[in-house]
Amino acid sequence: MHRGKGMKFVGDSRVPAIRKPNIPKDYSEYPGKTEAFWPNFLLKEWLVGAVFLVGFLCLTIAEKSPLERIADPTDTGYIPLPDWYFLFLYQLLKYSFASGPYTVLGAIVIPGVAVGALMLAPFLDRGPERRPYKRPVTVGMMLLAFSAMFYLTWESVSTHDWKKAAEQGKIRAEVKIDTNAEGYKIFKAQTCVSCHGDNMQGTAAAPSLIDNGKKPEEIAEIAKKGYKKMPAGIFKGTDKELKTLSEFVSKVSSK
């Protein structure tokens, strides 16, 4: 056998013949279509984010945060309201099919399915197209989610009783109530605290009794005959107890 006969040379395409340094591509070949992620694109993202952050900080300085009174766990008439970005879920739980015995459906199942669908959207539509009308699946899912969130948020804001909410959250002067007084014991025994609160500052169901400006005779008449939303016949005590109660309530003052 002669030397060199029958020998074959095999080249591996994975090993480049000429070593090149790690130089990024020349993006000038595609003007206006693409750019380097670092630092061009990332710098723009940071600048836009900084503008929004500065604007948000300016708003927090210009507009003071609306504060309400200290939370009272005994106030069963208080109507809570979540932050604006949860209003759509708050509204969803008002509907009969997502509340009561179906709370799990409205609080976990429906939001879970919606979030899961949005997470699966990139896998359902993996086309290279960037035009919205050529990606109907993902664009349709995003438009449906946005429309639902917008509608539910709008409904929550428009149907909420803002006047009542402002009244129930109003910060009132702190008053030291003599809980050992006979009048307060009658006030508590007659279940007045369920509407007016144990500190007599009122709730969403009834007004404050502090600085009410009424005479004992007027208070006694209201306790018997009722007043506005307060029905008649709530007081079940004796005339002596009614007199003690009305005198106590008329003297409650923040001064």
MIVOBA-273927 format. One record per residue: residue number from 1; residue in three letters; chain; z, y, x of N, C-alpha, C in turn. Coordinates in pm, whole numbers, plus 50000, padded with zeros to 5 digits. Layout:
BEGIN
ROTI     k     r   c     npz     npy     npx    capz    capy    capx     cpz     cpy     cpx
ROTI   NUM   ALA   A       Z       Y       X       Z       Y       X       Z       Y       X
...
END
This chain:
BEGIN
ROTI     k     r   c     npz     npy     npx    capz    capy    capx     cpz     cpy     cpx
ROTI     1   MET   A   50000   49882   50085   50000   50000   50000   50000   50123   50088
ROTI     2   HIS   A   49900   50210   50065   49892   50332   50146   49997   50432   50104
ROTI     3   ARG   A   50038   50510   50201   50142   50611   50177   50090   50717   50081
ROTI     4   GLY   A   50170   50749   49974   50136   50854   49877   50064   50803   49756
ROTI     5   LYS   A   50007   50677   49768   49935   50624   49653   50034   50576   49546
ROTI     6   GLY   A   50003   50607   49417   50088   50564   49305   50209   50650   49282
ROTI     7   MET   A   50229   50756   49359   50344   50846   49341   50308   50959   49245
ROTI     8   LYS   A   50400   50990   49153   50382   51098   49057   50498   51197   49067
ROTI     9   PHE   A   50464   51325   49055   50564   51433   49062   50588   51487   48921
ROTI    10   VAL   A   50714   51488   48880   50753   51533   48744   50834   51661   48758
ROTI    11   GLY   A   50793   51764   48682   50867   51890   48684   50950   51908   48558
ROTI    12   ASP   A   51072   51960   48571   51162   51984   48458   51149   52130   48415
ROTI    13   SER   A   51102   52150   48290   51080   52288   48242   51210   52364   48221
ROTI    14   ARG   A   51324   52296   48218   51452   52365   48198   51499   52438   48323
ROTI    15   VAL   A   51440   52404   48436   51479   52469   48562   51368   52567   48601
ROTI    16   PRO   A   51392   52697   48592   51287   52794   48625   51254   52791   48774
ROTI    17   ALA   A   51127   52806   48804   51083   52804   48943   51128   52930   49016
ROTI    18   ILE   A   51128   53043   48939   51168   53170   48999   51293   53221   48929
ROTI    19   ARG   A   51399   53241   49002   51524   53292   48946   51509   53441   48916
ROTI    20   LYS   A   51545   53478   48789   51540   53620   48751   51682   53669   48719
ROTI    21   PRO   A   51710   53792   48755   51843   53846   48723   51858   53867   48572
ROTI    22   ASN   A   51984   53876   48523   52012   53895   48381   51985   54039   48340
ROTI    23   ILE   A   51859   54070   48320   51819   54204   48279   51784   54201   48129
ROTI    24   PRO   A   51842   54290   48049   51809   54290   47905   51662   54319   47880
ROTI    25   LYS   A   51613   54275   47765   51474   54293   47730   51439   54442   47718
ROTI    26   ASP   A   51313   54470   47739   51265   54607   47725   51233   54631   47577
ROTI    27   TYR   A   51326   54698   47507   51311   54717   47363   51208   54824   47328
ROTI    28   SER   A   51150   54887   47429   51044   54985   47403   50918   54919   47349
ROTI    29   GLU   A   50908   54787   47362   50794   54715   47309   50792   54716   47155
ROTI    30   TYR   A   50913   54736   47094   50924   54737   46948   50988   54869   46903
ROTI    31   PRO   A   50918   54980   46914   50976   55111   46880   51014   55120   46733
ROTI    32   GLY   A   51138   55164   46708   51186   55184   46571   51224   55058   46497
ROTI    33   LYS   A   51210   54940   46559   51239   54815   46489   51367   54748   46538
ROTI    34   THR   A   51399   54762   46661   51519   54699   46714   51571   54778   46833
ROTI    35   GLU   A   51693   54748   46871   51755   54818   46983   51863   54728   47042
ROTI    36   ALA   A   51911   54764   47158   52015   54687   47224   52147   54699   47148
ROTI    37   PHE   A   52216   54585   47133   52344   54588   47062   52446   54670   47139
ROTI    38   TRP   A   52450   54650   47270   52542   54729   47356   52459   54810   47454
ROTI    39   PRO   A   52480   54941   47459   52580   55016   47382   52521   55089   47261
ROTI    40   ASN   A   52388   55083   47242   52323   55166   47141   52377   55143   47000
ROTI    41   PHE   A   52361   55020   46947   52399   54992   46808   52549   55004   46787
ROTI    42   LEU   A   52627   54947   46880   52772   54948   46866   52828   55090   46872
ROTI    43   LEU   A   52768   55176   46953   52814   55314   46963   52791   55388   46831
ROTI    44   LYS   A   52677   55363   46767   52651   55425   46637   52752   55379   46533
ROTI    45   GLU   A   52784   55250   46534   52882   55198   46439   53017   55264   46458
ROTI    46   TRP   A   53058   55282   46582   53186   55346   46611   53187   55492   46566
ROTI    47   LEU   A   53077   55561   46587   53071   55701   46548   53080   55716   46395
ROTI    48   VAL   A   53006   55632   46323   53013   55637   46176   53154   55603   46128
ROTI    49   GLY   A   53215   55501   46186   53351   55464   46149   53451   55576   46178
ROTI    50   ALA   A   53433   55646   46290   53522   55756   46325   53511   55871   46225
ROTI    51   VAL   A   53389   55899   46180   53370   56007   46081   53443   55974   45951
ROTI    52   PHE   A   53429   55851   45903   53497   55812   45779   53648   55811   45798
ROTI    53   LEU   A   53697   55768   45912   53841   55764   45938   53899   55906   45940
ROTI    54   VAL   A   53831   55999   46007   53878   56137   46012   53876   56199   45872
ROTI    55   GLY   A   53770   56170   45795   53764   56222   45658   53875   56168   45571
ROTI    56   PHE   A   53907   56039   45586   54014   55978   45508   54150   56039   45547
ROTI    57   LEU   A   54172   56060   45676   54298   56121   45721   54312   56263   45667
ROTI    58   CYS   A   54200   56338   45663   54205   56474   45608   54242   56472   45460
ROTI    59   LEU   A   54191   56374   45386   54225   56363   45244   54374   56330   45224
ROTI    60   THR   A   54428   56242   45309   54570   56208   45296   54660   56327   45326
ROTI    61   ILE   A   54614   56419   45412   54692   56538   45443   54678   56642   45332
ROTI    62   ALA   A   54556   56656   45278   54532   56757   45175   54594   56720   45041
ROTI    63   GLU   A   54587   56592   45005   54638   56546   44875   54764   56463   44897
ROTI    64   LYS   A   54874   56508   44840   55000   56435   44854   54999   56309   44767
ROTI    65   SER   A   55062   56206   44816   55068   56081   44742   55156   56097   44619
ROTI    66   PRO   A   55107   56057   44500   55190   56070   44379   55304   55969   44380
ROTI    67   LEU   A   55425   56019   44383   55543   55933   44387   55605   55922   44249
ROTI    68   GLU   A   55662   55808   44221   55732   55786   44096   55881   55766   44125
ROTI    69   ARG   A   55956   55752   44018   56099   55732   44033   56129   55596   44097
ROTI    70   ILE   A   56252   55577   44140   56292   55453   44205   56275   55338   44106
ROTI    71   ALA   A   56223   55227   44155   56200   55110   44070   56329   55063   44006
ROTI    72   ASP   A   56321   55035   43877   56436   54989   43800   56406   54851   43743
ROTI    73   PRO   A   56465   54745   43797   56434   54610   43747   56480   54585   43605
ROTI    74   THR   A   56572   54669   43553   56620   54652   43416   56527   54716   43314
ROTI    75   ASP   A   56430   54794   43360   56338   54861   43270   56223   54766   43234
ROTI    76   THR   A   56239   54695   43123   56139   54598   43080   56018   54664   43015
ROTI    77   GLY   A   56028   54793   42983   55917   54862   42919   55821   54927   43016
ROTI    78   TYR   A   55850   54916   43145   55764   54981   43245   55629   54909   43254
ROTI    79   ILE   A   55521   54987   43251   55386   54931   43260   55334   54953   43401
ROTI    80   PRO   A   55323   54849   43483   55277   54866   43622   55126   54887   43628
ROTI    81   LEU   A   55083   54951   43735   54939   54973   43758   54910   54950   43905
ROTI    82   PRO   A   54821   54856   43938   54791   54827   44079   54705   54936   44141
ROTI    83   ASP   A   54681   54926   44270   54593   55020   44339   54450   55004   44288
ROTI    84   TRP   A   54368   55106   44314   54234   55113   44255   54147   54993   44291
ROTI    85   TYR   A   54167   54936   44410   54081   54826   44451   54120   54694   44386
ROTI    86   PHE   A   54227   54691   44307   54264   54572   44232   54254   54594   44081
ROTI    87   LEU   A   54201   54708   44040   54194   54738   43897   54103   54641   43823
ROTI    88   PHE   A   53997   54593   43888   53907   54499   43819   53977   54367   43788
ROTI    89   LEU   A   54063   54320   43879   54140   54199   43851   54246   54225   43745
ROTI    90   TYR   A   54305   54344   43748   54405   54385   43649   54343   54385   43509
ROTI    91   GLN   A   54220   54435   43498   54151   54438   43370   54111   54298   43325
ROTI    92   LEU   A   54071   54214   43419   54031   54078   43386   54146   54001   43320
ROTI    93   LEU   A   54269   54024   43368   54385   53954   43314   54427   54005   43177
ROTI    94   LYS   A   54361   54108   43126   54391   54159   42991   54316   54081   42884
ROTI    95   TYR   A   54210   54013   42921   54129   53940   42824   54196   53808   42788
ROTI    96   SER   A   54174   53764   42664   54240   53644   42613   54200   53517   42690
ROTI    97   PHE   A   54076   53512   42738   54031   53391   42809   54083   53384   42953
ROTI    98   ALA   A   54151   53491   43000   54202   53491   43137   54349   53529   43144
ROTI    99   SER   A   54420   53521   43033   54562   53557   43030   54639   53455   42948
ROTI   100   GLY   A   54771   53473   42938   54854   53380   42863   54848   53241   42922
ROTI   101   PRO   A   54811   53141   42843   54803   53004   42898   54687   52986   42995
ROTI   102   TYR   A   54596   53084   43000   54480   53075   43089   54492   53169   43210
ROTI   103   THR   A   54616   53205   43244   54636   53298   43357   54583   53241   43487
ROTI   104   VAL   A   54600   53111   43507   54549   53047   43630   54398   53063   43638
ROTI   105   LEU   A   54332   53054   43523   54187   53070   43521   54146   53212   43562
ROTI   106   GLY   A   54219   53313   43510   54185   53451   43541   54232   53498   43677
ROTI   107   ALA   A   54342   53442   43725   54400   53488   43852   54350   53411   43974
ROTI   108   ILE   A   54309   53285   43954   54272   53202   44069   54129   53148   44058
ROTI   109   VAL   A   54098   53083   43944   53971   53011   43932   53851   53107   43934
ROTI   110   ILE   A   53849   53206   43844   53734   53297   43836   53715   53377   43965
ROTI   111   PRO   A   53822   53443   44019   53803   53513   44148   53765   53418   44261
ROTI   112   GLY   A   53821   53296   44259   53789   53200   44365   53643   53158   44363
ROTI   113   VAL   A   53590   53135   44242   53448   53099   44230   53359   53214   44275
ROTI   114   ALA   A   53396   53337   44237   53316   53453   44275   53314   53472   44427
ROTI   115   VAL   A   53431   53465   44490   53438   53482   44636   53367   53367   44706
ROTI   116   GLY   A   53382   53245   44654   53315   53130   44714   53164   53141   44706
ROTI   117   ALA   A   53113   53194   44593   52968   53212   44578   52915   53313   44678
ROTI   118   LEU   A   52990   53422   44700   52947   53523   44796   52950   53468   44939
ROTI   119   MET   A   53046   53381   44967   53053   53321   45101   52939   53222   45124
ROTI   120   LEU   A   52893   53160   45016   52783   53063   45028   52646   53129   45024
ROTI   121   ALA   A   52641   53256   44988   52512   53325   44974   52425   53317   45100
ROTI   122   PRO   A   52479   53337   45221   52394   53327   45342   52336   53188   45363
ROTI   123   PHE   A   52405   53084   45312   52356   52948   45331   52255   52909   45222
ROTI   124   LEU   A   52267   52976   45104   52173   52947   44996   52038   53013   45018
ROTI   125   ASP   A   52038   53127   45085   51913   53199   45111   51907   53229   45261
ROTI   126   ARG   A   51839   53144   45335   51835   53155   45481   51701   53207   45531
ROTI   127   GLY   A   51625   53271   45442   51495   53322   45481   51504   53436   45579
ROTI   128   PRO   A   51399   53457   45659   51401   53566   45758   51369   53703   45699
ROTI   129   GLU   A   51330   53708   45572   51290   53835   45512   51407   53931   45502
ROTI   130   ARG   A   51378   54060   45521   51481   54164   45511   51462   54250   45386
ROTI   131   ARG   A   51349   54236   45320   51324   54315   45200   51403   54256   45084
ROTI   132   PRO   A   51477   54340   45008   51562   54287   44899   51485   54209   44795
ROTI   133   TYR   A   51364   54255   44757   51290   54187   44651   51238   54050   44694
ROTI   134   LYS   A   51242   54021   44823   51200   53890   44872   51318   53797   44896
ROTI   135   ARG   A   51439   53845   44863   51559   53761   44875   51634   53766   44742
ROTI   136   PRO   A   51576   53709   44637   51633   53724   44502   51770   53659   44483
ROTI   137   VAL   A   51798   53551   44554   51924   53479   44533   52042   53563   44580
ROTI   138   THR   A   52040   53603   44707   52152   53679   44762   52163   53817   44698
ROTI   139   VAL   A   52050   53884   44679   52053   54017   44618   52104   54009   44474
ROTI   140   GLY   A   52060   53907   44401   52107   53889   44263   52256   53864   44255
ROTI   141   MET   A   52309   53782   44347   52453   53753   44348   52534   53878   44382
ROTI   142   MET   A   52486   53956   44478   52557   54079   44516   52554   54181   44402
ROTI   143   LEU   A   52440   54196   44336   52430   54290   44224   52519   54247   44108
ROTI   144   LEU   A   52526   54117   44082   52612   54067   43975   52759   54093   44006
ROTI   145   ALA   A   52799   54067   44130   52939   54090   44169   52973   54238   44162
ROTI   146   PHE   A   52883   54324   44213   52908   54467   44211   52916   54520   44067
ROTI   147   SER   A   52826   54474   43981   52825   54519   43841   52953   54479   43769
ROTI   148   ALA   A   52998   54355   43792   53121   54307   43728   53242   54387   43774
ROTI   149   MET   A   53252   54412   43905   53364   54488   43959   53362   54633   43909
ROTI   150   PHE   A   53243   54692   43904   53230   54830   43857   53269   54841   43710
ROTI   151   TYR   A   53221   54748   43627   53250   54752   43483   53398   54732   43456
ROTI   152   LEU   A   53460   54631   43520   53601   54604   43497   53689   54718   43546
ROTI   153   THR   A   53654   54779   43659   53730   54894   43708   53719   55011   43612
ROTI   154   TRP   A   53599   55036   43563   53578   55145   43467   53657   55123   43338
ROTI   155   GLU   A   53656   55001   43287   53730   54968   43166   53880   54985   43185
ROTI   156   SER   A   53929   54946   43302   54071   54958   43330   54116   55104   43332
ROTI   157   VAL   A   54034   55189   43393   54068   55332   43403   54058   55399   43266
ROTI   158   SER   A   53954   55367   43191   53932   55436   43063   54028   55392   42954
ROTI   159   THR   A   54080   55270   42960   54170   55221   42856   54318   55238   42891
ROTI   160   HIS   A   54348   55277   43013   54489   55292   43053   54549   55418   42993
ROTI   161   ASP   A   54672   55408   42947   54743   55523   42889   54806   55603   43003
ROTI   162   TRP   A   54730   55699   43056   54775   55776   43172   54891   55869   43137
ROTI   163   LYS   A   54893   55920   43015   55001   56009   42973   55134   55934   42968
ROTI   164   LYS   A   55129   55816   42912   55249   55733   42905   55294   55688   43043
ROTI   165   ALA   A   55196   55657   43129   55228   55615   43266   55295   55727   43345
ROTI   166   ALA   A   55245   55851   43325   55305   55966   43395   55447   55992   43347
ROTI   167   GLU   A   55471   55968   43219   55604   55990   43163   55703   55886   43212
ROTI   168   GLN   A   55660   55761   43218   55751   55656   43260   55782   55663   43409
ROTI   169   GLY   A   55692   55722   43487   55715   55731   43630   55772   55864   43676
ROTI   170   LYS   A   55799   55952   43583   55848   56086   43618   55984   56078   43689
ROTI   171   ILE   A   55995   56154   43797   56121   56158   43873   56217   56253   43803
ROTI   172   ARG   A   56329   56200   43761   56428   56281   43690   56553   56297   43776
ROTI   173   ALA   A   56630   56397   43743   56751   56426   43819   56852   56311   43805
ROTI   174   GLU   A   56913   56277   43915   57012   56171   43913   57139   56220   43843
ROTI   175   VAL   A   57188   56139   43751   57308   56174   43675   57408   56061   43687
ROTI   176   LYS   A   57530   56095   43716   57635   55995   43727   57694   55970   43589
ROTI   177   ILE   A   57670   55850   43538   57718   55813   43406   57854   55746   43418
ROTI   178   ASP   A   57946   55789   43333   58079   55729   43330   58071   55598   43252
ROTI   179   THR   A   58052   55490   43325   58036   55361   43259   58165   55307   43199
ROTI   180   ASN   A   58277   55370   43233   58406   55325   43177   58440   55399   43048
ROTI   181   ALA   A   58362   55499   43013   58389   55575   42891   58365   55488   42768
ROTI   182   GLU   A   58440   55515   42663   58427   55438   42541   58290   55455   42478
ROTI   183   GLY   A   58236   55577   42489   58104   55604   42432   57994   55522   42500
ROTI   184   TYR   A   58005   55504   42633   57905   55425   42705   57916   55277   42668
ROTI   185   LYS   A   58038   55228   42649   58056   55088   42610   57991   55061   42475
ROTI   186   ILE   A   58004   55158   42383   57939   55143   42253   57787   55152   42269
ROTI   187   PHE   A   57742   55243   42356   57599   55259   42386   57538   55128   42436
ROTI   188   LYS   A   57615   55058   42518   57567   54932   42572   57579   54819   42471
ROTI   189   ALA   A   57687   54820   42392   57708   54714   42293   57604   54719   42181
ROTI   190   GLN   A   57554   54837   42150   57455   54853   42045   57311   54834   42097
ROTI   191   THR   A   57300   54781   42218   57171   54750   42282   57081   54872   42296
ROTI   192   CYS   A   57140   54991   42308   57061   55112   42331   56997   55111   42470
ROTI   193   VAL   A   57060   55035   42561   57010   55031   42698   56872   54965   42707
ROTI   194   SER   A   56837   54881   42610   56709   54811   42614   56591   54907   42604
ROTI   195   CYS   A   56613   55022   42541   56505   55122   42527   56529   55246   42614
ROTI   196   HIS   A   56653   55293   42617   56684   55416   42690   56728   55392   42833
ROTI   197   GLY   A   56750   55267   42872   56790   55236   43008   56939   55246   43027
ROTI   198   ASP   A   56993   55169   43123   57137   55171   43144   57186   55301   43206
ROTI   199   ASN   A   57093   55380   43266   57132   55510   43321   57094   55624   43227
ROTI   200   MET   A   57044   55588   43107   57011   55685   43002   56898   55779   43040
ROTI   201   GLN   A   56818   55742   43141   56706   55826   43184   56578   55796   43108
ROTI   202   GLY   A   56583   55700   43016   56465   55671   42935   56371   55572   43002
ROTI   203   THR   A   56284   55515   42920   56184   55421   42968   56051   55454   42899
ROTI   204   ALA   A   55954   55366   42915   55826   55387   42847   55840   55372   42696
ROTI   205   ALA   A   55947   55302   42652   55967   55278   42509   56046   55388   42440
ROTI   206   ALA   A   56126   55464   42516   56213   55566   42454   56236   55681   42552
ROTI   207   PRO   A   56263   55802   42502   56283   55917   42591   56419   55918   42657
ROTI   208   SER   A   56436   56008   42753   56563   56025   42822   56665   56091   42730
ROTI   209   LEU   A   56789   56051   42745   56898   56111   42666   56975   56215   42746
ROTI   210   ILE   A   56935   56235   42871   57002   56335   42957   56951   56474   42920
ROTI   211   ASP   A   57041   56566   42905   57006   56704   42866   56922   56704   42738
ROTI   212   ASN   A   56964   56624   42640   56886   56614   42516   56897   56738   42429
ROTI   213   GLY   A   57003   56819   42448   57016   56944   42374   57049   56930   42227
ROTI   214   LYS   A   57094   56814   42186   57125   56790   42045   57277   56785   42023
ROTI   215   LYS   A   57316   56825   41904   57458   56821   41866   57496   56679   41824
ROTI   216   PRO   A   57628   56650   41828   57671   56515   41788   57626   56476   41648
ROTI   217   GLU   A   57624   56572   41554   57582   56542   41417   57435   56500   41412
ROTI   218   GLU   A   57352   56565   41494   57209   56532   41498   57186   56394   41558
ROTI   219   ILE   A   57262   56363   41663   57249   56232   41727   57293   56121   41632
ROTI   220   ALA   A   57402   56147   41558   57450   56048   41461   57347   56023   41351
ROTI   221   GLU   A   57281   56129   41308   57178   56114   41204   57057   56035   41255
ROTI   222   ILE   A   57019   56062   41381   56906   55988   41440   56942   55840   41454
ROTI   223   ALA   A   57065   55810   41494   57108   55671   41511   57102   55595   41379
ROTI   224   LYS   A   57123   55667   41267   57121   55600   41136   56981   55596   41075
ROTI   225   LYS   A   56912   55711   41076   56785   55724   41005   56662   55704   41096
ROTI   226   GLY   A   56683   55704   41226   56571   55688   41317   56504   55820   41350
ROTI   227   TYR   A   56410   55814   41447   56343   55937   41491   56211   55899   41559
ROTI   228   LYS   A   56099   55948   41504   55965   55918   41555   55943   55765   41561
ROTI   229   LYS   A   55930   55709   41682   55905   55565   41694   56032   55482   41680
ROTI   230   MET   A   56147   55546   41682   56273   55474   41668   56298   55444   41521
ROTI   231   PRO   A   56306   55317   41484   56326   55283   41342   56469   55309   41296
ROTI   232   ALA   A   56486   55316   41167   56619   55338   41110   56699   55210   41109
ROTI   233   GLY   A   56833   55227   41107   56920   55111   41093   56946   55036   41221
ROTI   234   ILE   A   56916   55094   41337   56942   55023   41464   57092   55017   41492
ROTI   235   PHE   A   57163   55128   41462   57307   55131   41488   57379   55046   41383
ROTI   236   LYS   A   57460   54951   41429   57529   54859   41339   57681   54874   41344
ROTI   237   GLY   A   57732   54976   41412   57876   54993   41427   57940   55069   41312
ROTI   238   THR   A   58069   55098   41331   58145   55171   41230   58121   55321   41245
ROTI   239   ASP   A   58170   55398   41149   58156   55544   41154   58232   55602   41274
ROTI   240   LYS   A   58346   55541   41306   58424   55588   41420   58348   55566   41551
ROTI   241   GLU   A   58287   55450   41563   58208   55420   41682   58085   55511   41692
ROTI   242   LEU   A   58026   55542   41577   57910   55632   41575   57948   55771   41621
ROTI   243   LYS   A   58064   55816   41578   58111   55949   41620   58138   55953   41771
ROTI   244   THR   A   58203   55847   41822   58232   55840   41966   58103   55836   42047
ROTI   245   LEU   A   58007   55759   41999   57878   55747   42068   57802   55878   42068
ROTI   246   SER   A   57792   55945   41955   57716   56069   41944   57778   56180   42028
ROTI   247   GLU   A   57910   56185   42034   57977   56286   42117   57952   56259   42265
ROTI   248   PHE   A   57951   56132   42303   57926   56096   42442   57783   56131   42484
ROTI   249   VAL   A   57687   56095   42399   57547   56121   42431   57518   56270   42437
ROTI   250   SER   A   57578   56349   42350   57551   56493   42348   57604   56564   42473
ROTI   251   LYS   A   57699   56504   42543   57758   56567   42661   57694   56522   42793
ROTI   252   VAL   A   57604   56425   42785   57538   56376   42908   57446   56486   42960
ROTI   253   SER   A   57474   56533   43082   57397   56643   43138   57378   56624   43289
ROTI   254   SER   A   57270   56679   43339   57244   56672   43483   57310   56786   43558
ROTI   255   LYS   A   57369   56879   43490   57433   56995   43554   57575   56964   43593
END
